[in-house]
Amino acid sequence: MQPDDIELILDADISEDPCLLFDVVTPDGVLQLLGDVEMGSNHLVVRDLHIGGDAQVQWGWSKLRKLGRVIAEKLNVDYIEVHGAVRTTGANPGRRPGVVRLSRPAEPQLSTRREYS
């Protein structure tokens, strides 16, 4: 998945700074994100994040992490720091998840190694 493969749509009717509601449109389906968003010079912090979306799509932890990195790349930030809200469903309702930091992929480095034939 590449940054051009996704679209971020802000629901301006429901959102009120800093609490924003986004639809993240991906090739797999639509994911809804709700949280308090703070934008820094090179990073994005989302507090009290709630996630919802297409129930037919199995998002999974791996897919969500990858999507977070793609969003960081699309927004041109080095990383996104996610502070999840207290869980209401799923594993361990009533528990607040730990902080997750999603760094965008590093730029490929040019090799300085010489090749001999």
Secondary structure, 3 states (H helix, E strand, C coil): CCHHHCEEEECCCCCECCEEEEEEEECCEEEEEEEEEEECCCEEEEEEEEEEECCCCCCHHHHHHHHHHHHHHHCCCCEEEEEECCCCCCCCCCCCCCEEEEECCCCCCCCCCCCCC
